[in-house]
Structures are given as C-alpha cells and as structure tokens.
Amino acid sequence: MAVLVVSALALVVGCAAPSPVAAPPPPGCLPGAAPAPLPEFRFARNVSARQEAGCRVLTVTRPFPGGAPRSVVLVDCGAPDPPLPAGLAGAPLVHTPVSGLFAASTTQLPAVEALGLLDRLTGVGDPALVSDPAVRARAESPSVTAFAPGGVIAAEPVIAAAPPVLLSGGTDDPAFAALRAARIPVVDWADYLEQGPLAQAEWIKVMGALTGRDAEATRQFDAVAARYTALAGRAKAVPAVPVAIGQPYQGTWTIPSRDSTTGGLLRDAGATWSGAVRPGSGSAPASLEAVLADDGAARIWLADGPWRSTADVAATDPRLRTMAAVGPGGQVWTRDKMLGPGGGNQYYERGVAHPDEILADLVSIVHPQLEPGRDTVYFRPVPAG
C-alpha cells in the first residue's frame, strides 16, 4: 500500500527533482550552461511556459488548425530525465541548450540568425525557399540537411541525422510518427496562428529557450516591440487613410479581417479597408466586383505582385484599371522588394521577426509625413506604364 501511495504522489507532483546520481551529458546538448529562466510571453497566446520541479514545460495550445495542445519538456543539459506526470506522458524531452536544430519553416530562420545560431542550424526544410543571403549560404552548405523539399518532411534523412530537436512547419506532418518512434523531439511551431504581429514575433523566445539564448531573445524582442509600439502610437494620432489590400487570384480576392496579423499591421499603420469592420483573425474571400465597390476609390493599393508596371495590373484583369490607385495621383505597391534567388520573400521570412520594419514601411506609404524620406524595406512602388 505504501508503494502505491508513493507512486501516485509521483504522478501528481510532475517533473520531480532530478536524481542525485551523476550522469554524462546526453548527446545533442551543450553542457556547462547555467539553468535557464522561464520565458515570459507578453503578446503570444498560442504558446505558454510553466516551471515544474526539475524542468520547464512549453505548451503550444494549437499546434495546427484543429490540433489539441501539445507540450515539450525542457531539461537542463546533464540533468537526468525527470519522471513525468500522466498529463505529460509521451511528451518529448529536449535537453537544452540544444547543439543543433532542424528548422522546417523559413519563419524560424530569422530568429536563428538574430541569436547568432547559424552554426547550430543543421537542417533546413527546403533551402530553395530561403531568401536571406547569410542563412541561405548556411542552408546550402554540406553540413546542413535538406529534409522537406516541397514542404513534405522525409523521415529517413531526419532519422539518419538524429537532430536534438526538429521545429515543425505548423502542420501535423505524417512523418512525425516515425520521428517520435526514433526518439527525435518535435517541437510544434505555430507562430502563424497567433493574433497580431508582435505575438508572432515573440516566438523568438521559444528559440531562445531551446538554445540557451533566453536573455538575448527577450532583449531583441523588447527592442522590436518598443519600436513597433512607438510608431503605432504616432500613426494612431492622425486620421486613418483608406487603402486597397491584396489582389485577385484565380477569380478570388482574399481580404484580411480586422484581427488578423495583416489587419493588425494595417490598423497600427493608420489605414482602413473593407475588412476592418469584420471581426476575426483570418481572412475572407471577396469577388472582384465587391472589392471594386468597397475599396476601389482608395488612392493607395498594397498588392502582392509581381508587377513591373501598371500595365501588368491591367493585363491581370482589365477591370482593375478602374481602381483609383492605378490612375493619376494613385499609388500601387507590392510587397516583393526583397526576393531570394529561389523565389522566397523576405516579407514572410525576416518580416515575421521584424514587424516594426513592416509597420515602418506601411506608415511611410500611408502617412509619409510621419516617416519622411524613408526607403522601404519590403514594399516596392509599381511605376505607371
């Protein structure tokens, strides 16, 4: 009976204090690092952290659309694996700081570079999609494994490389079952399911927790958040300017809703558009006729591209010539100024970690008097033609 009681208490307590028996550091982590603090998330809501006795627990609420919460247990390098409570049964254990990592999504790469961790980047999903020159040079080196060409993870090269951790691409990949069976920890990376640009950028703290760069991750994020908040405050003080956003694709025009990441950027830049009145964190399809009626009078159009001149706009659909932004005195911009050789777009790569730069671009376009003379980073003006 006493044995049963003790066993039950162990399940309730959670990650118990580690055994005093010394053990060699497990492979895949860097020994000698000081115990890491618990990351604190100011804006992100899809990831949380809690301290258990002997370990830290990171939990992703929605690892992918419709997915149930998943947790990963972080254990200091050199500490023995702690006993886990029933609620964490089967959760992957990651001994931190990790000595290497596989990144499935390009949105993870700016955090790797910003924290000075390119030497620990040992796997990239599809190097062809990487647009940053320094990261691309590392991704194309012989010491880095390409493991998800076309966005589908190939289990064999991952298992052969046995990385200390693999960061998911935000989906429940069929290869995960084989990786978990091979005891390769998979950390669900679902920054894109956050609500708001700063919440998405704050996932740099997840990278910091995995790699032992917690303090630097917090410092860098706080600087981004401070610049973003200050600029948004200036834009809020002036009247909002109507804009058109996006462009038609295969007969459908997708308009971001008010609380989406793009919607948050537009609102904070002092812009208004037809989707600003629609609640929700996603986007909604609209017909070209509806967009022409609702946003066609806007003198600024923030499109996707690639257009070299307004003649290309009209060639996409002749009806687009009626957009006020295409006519005299109008402005058409596309967010494809920084493209990699494989077609990767820095707007969706570096921009995820630096929403302050995207916001500054938008403010300089919508309210040029607030950012006079600024050269945009991600947006490119489309000349008349």
N, C-alpha and C positions, 0 to 999 in steps of 0.2 A: 504493500500500500504506500509506504514511504517513497519507493522508487517511482510509482505512478504520480504521486503529488509533485515530486521534483521535476519530472518530465513535463507535466502540464505547466508548471511555472516557467520552464524554459521557453515554451511556445508563446506564453503571454508576454514575457519580457522583451522578446525581439532579439536584435543583434546584441548578444551578450558580450561582456568584456572578454577580450582575447585570452587564450591560454598563456600562462607564463612560460611554456616550453618554447625555446627559441627555434626558429625555422629559417632556412635560407630564403632570400627574396625569390618570389616566383618569377618565371620568365615573363618579359613584356612590360616591366615597370622599372622606374629609376629609383634605386634605393638612396636613403640618406636625406630625403626631402622632409621638411617639417610638416607636422599634421596640418592639413588644410582646413580653413574655416568653412562654415556653411554658407553657400551662396544665397544672397537675398535678392529677390526679384521685385522690382518696383512697378513694372508695367506688364510684364509677361504673366499670363494667366493659364497657359496651357502646360506649363512646367512648374514644379514646386520641389522644394528640398526640405528634408527633416533630418534631425540628428537622432540616431539610435545609439545605444551603448556599443561602442567599438566600431561604428561605421556611419556613413552618410547614405541617405536614400534619395535618389532623384526619381520623380514620378511624372510621366507625361500623361495628361488627362485624356487627350485624344491623339493617339499616335498616328492615326489616319482617319479619314471620314468614316464614321460608324464604328470605329475601333474602341475597345474597352481600355481603361487605364493600364499602363504598364510601368513597372519600376525597374531600376537598376541599382545595385548596391555597390557603393564605392568604399574600398578598404585600403588603408594606408599600405604602401609597399613594404613588404617584410612582415606584416602582421598576418597571423593565421586566419584562414577563412572562418568567420563567425557563424555560430548556429543561427538559422533563420526561423522566424515565426511562420505560422501557417499562411499568413497573408502574403508572405514574400517567397513562398515555396516556388522554386523554378526560376526566380529572378536571377538574371546574370550578375556575376560578381566581377568587378573590374578593380584590379589593383592599381592605384594611382600614386604618382603620375605615370601615365602610360608612356612607353618608349616609342610607340608608333601607332598610327591610326589609318584606317581606310575611310575615305570620305565619298559617299555616293552622290551627294548633291553639290553643285557648284556654289550654293549659298553658304556652305560651310567653309569654303576656301578663304574668303577674306578674313575670317577670324583666325584661321591657321597662320596666315601671313602676318596679320596685325600683332599677334602674340609671339612672333619670332619662332615659329614652329615648323618651318618648311622642311627642316631636316628630319622631322618626325612624321612627315606625310609620306607614307609607304604605299598607299593605294588610292587611286582616283577612279571613280566610276567610268567616265568617258573623257579622256584627255582632250579629245577634239572639241569639246564644248567649253573648255577653259579659255577665258579671254585675257586675264591678267598676264602680262609677259613673264614676270618672275615666277608665278605659280605654274604657268604653262611649261617653263623650262624645267622645273622640278618634276612636273607630271609626266613629261616625255623622257625623263632620264631612265636608264636601265634598272635603277634601284626601286622604281615605283611600278606597281602592278595595275594595269587597266583591267577592271573586273566587271564592268557593267556597260559594255558597248550597246548603244541604243536604249539605255535605261533599264535593261534587264540584267540582274545580277547572275553571273556564272559562278556556281558554288565551288567548282573544282579549283580554280586558281586561288580563291579566298582560303579554302581549307589547306591548300598546299603552303600558302604563305603564313597561315596561323597568326593573323594580326592580334594585338592585345585588345582591340576594340574596332567595331565597324559601325559607322554612323549611317543610319538608313536614309533613303531618299524621300521619306514621307509616305511610303506605301507599305502594304503588308506583302512583301515580295515572296513568291513561292520558294525561293532558295533559303529563307530564314530557318525553316525546319531543319535542313541539313546542316546549316551553320551552328545552330544551337546544339544539335546532336554531337557536333565536333567540338563543343565547348568553346566556341568563339562568341564572345559577348556582342550582342547587337543593341545599340542604343537608338531608340526611336527619335528621329529628328523631325519635328513637326512645327517649325517656326512659321511656316506659311499659314497655319491655322490660327495664329494669333490675330487679335483685333487691334490694329494700329501699327504704324511704322516703328515706334520706339519699342513696343512689345516684341516685335520680330527681331529688332536689332539686339535686344537684351540677351538673346541666346548665345552671345559671345561668352556669357558667364558659364554656360554649360560646357563650352570648350575649355574655359579656364579651370573648371572643377575636374575635368578629366585629365588635364595635362599639368596641373600644379601651378598654373598661372592665374590663380583666382584674383589676387590683388591687382595685377595688370589688367585683367579683363574688366574688373569693376572701374578702374581708373579710366580706361578708354571709353567704356560705355557712358560713364558720368559726363565725360567731356562732350561726347556726341549729343547726349540728352540736353546738356546745358545750352549748346549752340542751337539745337533744334527749338527748344522752348523759348529762347530769347527771340529768335527770328519769327516764330509763330505769334508771339505777343505783339511784335511790331506790325505784322500783317493784319492782325485782328483789329487794330486801331483804325484801319481805313475801310471804306466801303468795298464790299465784295464785287468782283468783276465776273460777268458770265463767260464761260468757256464751253467749247465742244470737246469731248474726250473720246478717244478711240477711233475706230474706223470699221467699215463693213468688211466682213469676211464670209465668203460663201453665202451671201444673202442675209447674214445676221450681223447686227451691231450690238456688241455687249457693253452695257453701261454700268459702271461701278456704283454700288449703293453707298449710302451715307457713311456707314461704319466700317467699310472695307479699308484695307491698307491704302489703296489708291484714293479712296474717298477721304480718309483722314489727311493725307498729304494735300489734297486739293482744298479741303476746308481750312487747314492750317496755313495754306498759302494765300488765303483770301479770295478763293474762287468759288463760283456757284455754277451748277449744271443741273440737268433734269433729274439725275439720280440722287441729288442732295436731299430730296424730300422723302426718299424711300428708305425706311429703316432696314437694317440687316448688314451683315459683314461680307456678303458675297457680291454678285453682280447679276444683272438680269438682261435677257435678250430683248432687243427692240428692232423694229423694222426701220429701213432707211427713211420711209415716209414720216414715221414718228419722230426720228431724230431731227430731220429737216424742220419739222414743225416746232419741236421743243427747243432745239439748240442751234438751229440754222442761222439765227441772227447774231450769234456770238462772233465777235471780231477776232477772237483767239481760238485756235484749234490745236489741241495737243493730241497728235496722232501717233501711230506706231511705226509707220514706214514700211518698206523703204521707198521713198520718193525722192527723185533728184530735182524735180521742179513741179510747179503746179500743173504743168501739162500732164504729168504722170497721175495726178489726182483725178483730173477729168477723164483720163483713159481708164481708170478703175471703174468709174461709173459716171456718165455724162451729167447725171442729176447733181453730182457733188459740186458742179460749177456754181450752183445756186447758193452754196454756203458763203456767208458774208466774209468768213476768214480767207476765202480763196480770191475774193475780189479786191479792188483797190482799197488800200488802207488796212487790209486784214493781215493776219499772221498765221501761218501754218508751221508747226514744229513737230518733229518726230524724235522719239527717244532712242535713237540708234547712232549717236555720235561716237560711241566707244564700242566697236565691234572687234572680236578676236578673229584670227585667220580662219577658224572653223565655223564662224557664224555666231559664237557666243556673245552675249550682250552684257556689258559691264553694269547696265542699269539693273539687271536681275542678278548680278553677282556681287560686285563691290557695293552697289547701291543698297542692298539689303542690310549691310552692316553700317552704312553711312547715310541714313535718311536725312541727316542735316544737309548733305550735299544736294540731294534731290530737292529738298524743300527750298534751298537757296536758288537752285535753277528755276523752280516754279515761281518764286517770288520775283526774281529778276525779269521773268516774262510777263507775269500778271500785273505786278506793281513795280515797274522798272525804277521808279523814283526812290524805292527803298533799298535797291541794290544797284546803284548807278555804275555803269561801266563794267559790270561783272561778266566774265566769259563763262558760259555754261559748261558744265562737265558732261552731262548725259544727253541734253536736248540739242537738236540741230535745226536751224531755220531752213525752211524749204523755199528757195527763191522762186519768183514768178517766172513762168516760161510757157 
